[in-house]
Amino acid sequence: MNNKIAYLWALLSKFLPEVIYLGTTMILARMLAPEDFGVIGVISIIFTVANALISSGLGGSLIKEKHISDIDCSSIFCFNIVVSLILYLIVFLGAEAIEAYYEVQGLANITRVVSLTFVINAFSDVPRALLYKQVNFRLVCRISIISVIIASFCSIIYAFFKPNVYAIVIYRVVLSAVTSILYLYYSKYKCSFKFSINSLKKLLPFGVFTTLSTIV
């Protein structure tokens, strides 16, 4: 693919989903109470940091490396899955404390449901990195748009029948699930649980600095 066209698709993959999400938010804002958006807002920082820790910038390490092997990919895949499960367990067990701290009734259950995205997103990091490495931004754009459209549709339909905070929760969970499924399907990546500590040591240093920059 021509570099200029590829970078145009990369730009669109960031811009178009945000436009669709903005439209979805405007629709939901007419259907939900302001408090519903506030409930999600108070725990957003937790999920931003957690998702950054899950990927640990290792997807970027795959893109950076000139030559990568199957064991490199599977090692990162295993690492992401393990870290996501650990973070999910921590948040699941600490959900009651989070609810008590923010004094928002029902926040514990919401936190536990939304934190499922930790594990779901872990499945898409390696396939996404492989598509970026192939400079296949057109496919990345397509995946992003399809995922946002499906998540928006599910969220709005739910809000139509039950206008509450779970409409936003559904958007996040469905978005993560559809995105991961599409990346796995289109990248043709076959999930493998082979692990090499040497591969992780090679790729982790770059990932640490990327993670810190993402969190900041």
Disulfide bonds with the S-S distance in Angstrom:
none
